[in-house]
Amino acid sequence: SLAAPCETPTGPCEWRFVIGSMGGEDDAAIAAATFRDVQEAAAAAAWSIASEPIETAAVEKCLEMRRKKQMEADTGAFSQEIHSWGSCRNLNLGYQLAGSAVEQPTPRLVVLPIGVSVVQMSCSLFHSACVTSTGQVFVWGFGVGGRLGTGGENTALSPHLVSLPRAKSVACGTHHTVAVTLVGPYVWGQNKRGQLGMRRKTGPTQLLRPEPLRDVRGVFAAATLQQVVCGHAHTLAVTEEGAVWVWGDNRMGQLGLGPVADEVVDNPAELPHQLDVAQVLANGSFSASVTSAGDVSVWGGGRRDERFTTPSRVKYEKSAPGPQVSGEWVVAGRVTAVSAALDADKNRLLVAAHHHGLFTADLAVRPPRAEQVECGSDVRWEGDLRLAVGAGKCWMVDGMGEMWGSSLGRVGDLRHFPEISNVADVVVGPNHTMALVRVAEVALPLDGVFATEEEVAS
């Protein structure tokens, strides 16, 4: 139990809390480090809190332990928050910068209502969005065309709540947004290229508020959507059965339906020959899929011939032998992809694979051949890897929640990004980046015991 007198703007009080046992021999160090966190938080709030001597070595050891524990612990013990950085010219950072500043160089917290924990996020050129653990959807950025779904076209500098059924995920296109809810997908924003999955001739050109996707074939009523992503003006969705459905702009073959398909598909169509898909990707006019076995296919972004308008499986070349290449490479040209990212500006595909490291492919060439990139020996290629590309940068989150970054011109030069840790995911728009960060939930007990729900309510 730790206690300290505290002077607040409204008068003196006392911080008192208990650190629960973690079953080890370092409970005292954990208590000391947690106490230090509270001291720092109080200082940031312009409060004065009494100091107690804390052994530095014990604190440093404890912080390392807690970092590992946080990444391994059940998410019920932690909340997740968003930090963003980059250009604010399109007002999609989630906050307003002071004065005439146009760039936020380091991660900064996006303030959401107290008690909110974020489970998924998305961003695009003009807006950003996230889903909370309770299924709420928050949006912010430019509202022109209805992309925010708040009923108008006003700009939102900070997160605004969207009226929706309980949501599981959300995806931002350039001018439209799609959310997967427990009762099916909802869409809003512009529909000029059929990206809302609604008939352009008989349906609206834009929606200022979310409406259910008009699933005339009854597809999504029978199959639950697992994921949805948006490109510039097209949308991809994956069902729990691993089938891929597409709609929207198809002028560059980004729907993968073949060279004779219409340039606009304003009603969802199933993508043939794509089975057991676990993840889909979209950026600009490019699209890609990753199967549960780790196979990556790409399509779109080019001429309207079969090479670009139908999915093409990525082949791999082991061109940079090193410590990341292990004996698991048992089939020539085959790796198990964990995460992939598309960059529409540079026509590049990036693939991260367990033990094999990073691969990159030129999307102007079909079929694409991914070459291994030689990376530094400090990068860890294990665990739940996450890749994101955009704004001239490549970002990767390793299995320990650490971020690594490089310029797109030198993707192998991944350097540790110490400004942020305990990262669960990262997404990148054309001009900004957002990281999903795990933070420990701090319990403040009353009278030496943890507060019950009744005590909190009182």
Solvent accessible surface area in square Angstrom, and as a share of the most:
residue,aa,sasa,rsa
1,S,98,0.63
2,L,35,0.17
3,A,29,0.23
4,A,1,0.01
5,P,90,0.56
6,C,2,0.01
7,E,96,0.43
8,T,25,0.14
9,P,111,0.70
10,T,137,0.80
11,G,23,0.22
12,P,108,0.68
13,C,66,0.39
14,E,95,0.43
15,W,45,0.16
16,R,95,0.35
17,F,1,0.00
18,V,35,0.20
19,I,43,0.22
20,G,36,0.35
21,S,88,0.57
22,M,78,0.35
23,G,75,0.72
24,G,47,0.45
25,E,173,0.77
26,D,35,0.18
27,D,45,0.23
28,A,83,0.64
29,A,10,0.07
30,I,7,0.04
31,A,17,0.13
32,A,22,0.17
33,A,0,0.00
34,T,16,0.09
35,F,3,0.01
36,R,73,0.26
37,D,49,0.25
38,V,9,0.05
39,Q,24,0.11
40,E,99,0.45
41,A,60,0.47
42,A,2,0.02
43,A,65,0.51
44,A,92,0.72
45,A,50,0.39
46,A,92,0.71
47,W,83,0.29
48,S,68,0.44
49,I,26,0.13
50,A,38,0.29
51,S,97,0.62
52,E,74,0.33
53,P,140,0.88
54,I,47,0.24
55,E,126,0.56
56,T,98,0.57
57,A,70,0.54
58,A,28,0.22
59,V,3,0.02
60,E,93,0.42
61,K,113,0.48
62,C,0,0.00
63,L,49,0.24
64,E,73,0.33
65,M,51,0.23
66,R,39,0.14
67,R,47,0.17
68,K,85,0.36
69,K,87,0.37
70,Q,19,0.08
71,M,36,0.16
72,E,137,0.61
73,A,36,0.28
74,D,110,0.57
75,T,83,0.48
76,G,62,0.59
77,A,55,0.43
78,F,26,0.11
79,S,23,0.15
80,Q,23,0.10
81,E,46,0.21
82,I,0,0.00
83,H,33,0.15
84,S,0,0.00
85,W,16,0.06
86,G,10,0.10
87,S,17,0.11
88,C,17,0.10
89,R,165,0.60
90,N,22,0.11
91,L,55,0.27
92,N,0,0.00
93,L,1,0.00
94,G,3,0.03
95,Y,23,0.09
96,Q,124,0.55
97,L,19,0.09
98,A,89,0.69
99,G,82,0.79
100,S,109,0.70
101,A,51,0.39
102,V,64,0.37
103,E,91,0.41
104,Q,24,0.11
105,P,99,0.62
106,T,62,0.36
107,P,24,0.15
108,R,95,0.35
109,L,71,0.36
110,V,2,0.01
111,V,111,0.64
112,L,28,0.14
113,P,73,0.46
114,I,182,0.92
115,G,78,0.75
116,V,32,0.18
117,S,18,0.12
118,V,0,0.00
119,V,72,0.41
120,Q,50,0.22
121,M,8,0.03
122,S,17,0.11
123,C,15,0.09
124,S,13,0.08
125,L,53,0.27
126,F,47,0.20
127,H,0,0.00
128,S,0,0.00
129,A,0,0.00
130,C,0,0.00
131,V,1,0.00
132,T,3,0.02
133,S,57,0.37
134,T,84,0.49
135,G,6,0.06
136,Q,70,0.31
137,V,1,0.01
138,F,10,0.04
139,V,0,0.00
140,W,0,0.00
141,G,0,0.00
142,F,59,0.25
143,G,0,0.00
144,V,87,0.50
145,G,2,0.02
146,G,0,0.00
147,R,9,0.03
148,L,1,0.01
149,G,2,0.02
150,T,49,0.29
151,G,25,0.24
152,G,24,0.23
153,E,79,0.36
154,N,125,0.64
155,T,58,0.34
156,A,6,0.04
157,L,61,0.30
158,S,53,0.34
159,P,21,0.13
160,H,85,0.38
161,L,96,0.48
162,V,5,0.03
163,S,94,0.61
164,L,37,0.19
165,P,45,0.28
166,R,133,0.49
167,A,6,0.05
168,K,76,0.32
169,S,15,0.10
170,V,1,0.00
171,A,5,0.04
172,C,8,0.05
173,G,1,0.01
174,T,15,0.09
175,H,47,0.21
176,H,0,0.00
177,T,0,0.00
178,V,0,0.00
179,A,0,0.00
180,V,3,0.01
181,T,5,0.03
182,L,114,0.57
183,V,107,0.62
184,G,19,0.18
185,P,9,0.06
186,Y,35,0.13
187,V,0,0.00
188,W,0,0.00
189,G,0,0.00
190,Q,27,0.12
191,N,1,0.00
192,K,126,0.53
193,R,56,0.20
194,G,0,0.00
195,Q,4,0.02
196,L,0,0.00
197,G,1,0.01
198,M,2,0.01
199,R,129,0.47
200,R,94,0.34
201,K,195,0.83
202,T,122,0.71
203,G,19,0.18
204,P,37,0.23
205,T,93,0.54
206,Q,64,0.29
207,L,14,0.07
208,L,61,0.31
209,R,146,0.53
210,P,21,0.13
211,E,57,0.26
212,P,77,0.48
213,L,12,0.06
214,R,116,0.42
215,D,36,0.18
216,V,111,0.64
217,R,144,0.52
218,G,33,0.31
219,V,25,0.14
220,F,17,0.07
221,A,96,0.75
222,A,95,0.74
223,A,19,0.14
224,T,66,0.39
225,L,6,0.03
226,Q,91,0.40
227,Q,42,0.19
228,V,6,0.03
229,V,24,0.14
230,C,12,0.07
231,G,5,0.05
232,H,81,0.36
233,A,4,0.03
234,H,0,0.00
235,T,0,0.00
236,L,0,0.00
237,A,0,0.00
238,V,0,0.00
239,T,3,0.02
240,E,110,0.49
241,E,123,0.55
242,G,5,0.05
243,A,21,0.16
244,V,0,0.00
245,W,23,0.08
246,V,0,0.00
247,W,0,0.00
248,G,0,0.00
249,D,5,0.03
250,N,1,0.00
251,R,106,0.39
252,M,81,0.36
253,G,1,0.01
254,Q,5,0.02
255,L,0,0.00
256,G,2,0.02
257,L,44,0.22
258,G,6,0.06
259,P,56,0.35
260,V,141,0.81
261,A,21,0.16
262,D,100,0.52
263,E,90,0.40
264,V,22,0.13
265,V,21,0.12
266,D,23,0.12
267,N,11,0.06
268,P,4,0.03
269,A,17,0.13
270,E,87,0.39
271,L,3,0.01
272,P,67,0.42
273,H,169,0.76
274,Q,19,0.08
275,L,144,0.71
276,D,82,0.42
277,V,6,0.03
278,A,42,0.33
279,Q,50,0.22
280,V,0,0.00
281,L,21,0.11
282,A,22,0.17
283,N,46,0.24
284,G,21,0.20
285,S,26,0.17
286,F,8,0.03
287,S,0,0.00
288,A,0,0.00
289,S,1,0.01
290,V,7,0.04
291,T,31,0.18
292,S,73,0.47
293,A,51,0.40
294,G,2,0.02
295,D,27,0.14
296,V,1,0.01
297,S,14,0.09
298,V,1,0.00
299,W,0,0.00
300,G,0,0.00
301,G,18,0.18
302,G,14,0.14
303,R,143,0.52
304,R,74,0.27
305,D,46,0.24
306,E,117,0.52
307,R,118,0.43
308,F,4,0.02
309,T,0,0.00
310,T,40,0.23
311,P,38,0.24
312,S,18,0.11
313,R,105,0.38
314,V,3,0.02
315,K,81,0.35
316,Y,11,0.04
317,E,57,0.26
318,K,99,0.42
319,S,63,0.41
320,A,18,0.14
321,P,100,0.63
322,G,31,0.29
323,P,112,0.70
324,Q,23,0.10
325,V,30,0.17
326,S,46,0.30
327,G,71,0.69
328,E,99,0.45
329,W,37,0.13
330,V,124,0.71
331,V,85,0.49
332,A,97,0.75
333,G,24,0.23
334,R,80,0.29
335,V,4,0.02
336,T,74,0.43
337,A,8,0.06
338,V,38,0.22
339,S,7,0.04
340,A,4,0.03
341,A,8,0.06
342,L,8,0.04
343,D,4,0.02
344,A,28,0.22
345,D,119,0.62
346,K,122,0.52
347,N,56,0.29
348,R,71,0.26
349,L,0,0.00
350,L,1,0.00
351,V,1,0.00
352,A,0,0.00
353,A,0,0.00
354,H,63,0.28
355,H,62,0.28
356,H,8,0.03
357,G,2,0.02
358,L,0,0.00
359,F,0,0.00
360,T,17,0.10
361,A,2,0.01
362,D,54,0.28
363,L,1,0.00
364,A,56,0.44
365,V,82,0.47
366,R,16,0.06
367,P,79,0.50
368,P,0,0.00
369,R,121,0.44
370,A,0,0.00
371,E,89,0.40
372,Q,12,0.05
373,V,27,0.15
374,E,130,0.58
375,C,14,0.09
376,G,39,0.37
377,S,91,0.58
378,D,105,0.55
379,V,8,0.04
380,R,101,0.37
381,W,10,0.04
382,E,103,0.46
383,G,37,0.36
384,D,88,0.45
385,L,0,0.00
386,R,78,0.28
387,L,15,0.07
388,A,8,0.06
389,V,8,0.05
390,G,7,0.06
391,A,45,0.35
392,G,39,0.37
393,K,72,0.30
394,C,0,0.00
395,W,11,0.04
396,M,0,0.00
397,V,2,0.01
398,D,3,0.01
399,G,28,0.27
400,M,52,0.23
401,G,0,0.00
402,E,15,0.07
403,M,0,0.00
404,W,18,0.06
405,G,7,0.07
406,S,7,0.04
407,S,54,0.35
408,L,22,0.11
409,G,74,0.71
410,R,163,0.60
411,V,19,0.11
412,G,13,0.13
413,D,43,0.22
414,L,11,0.06
415,R,161,0.59
416,H,82,0.37
417,F,31,0.13
418,P,96,0.61
419,E,91,0.41
420,I,14,0.07
421,S,44,0.29
422,N,21,0.11
423,V,1,0.01
424,A,26,0.20
425,D,39,0.20
426,V,4,0.02
427,V,29,0.17
428,V,23,0.13
429,G,3,0.03
430,P,70,0.44
431,N,31,0.16
432,H,1,0.01
433,T,7,0.04
434,M,0,0.00
435,A,0,0.00
436,L,6,0.03
437,V,11,0.06
438,R,40,0.15
439,V,45,0.26
440,A,42,0.33
441,E,102,0.46
442,V,87,0.50
443,A,51,0.40
444,L,89,0.44
445,P,4,0.03
446,L,87,0.43
447,D,136,0.71
448,G,30,0.29
449,V,89,0.51
450,F,94,0.39
451,A,34,0.26
452,T,69,0.40
453,E,147,0.66
454,E,128,0.57
455,E,61,0.27
456,V,112,0.65
457,A,90,0.70
458,S,126,0.81
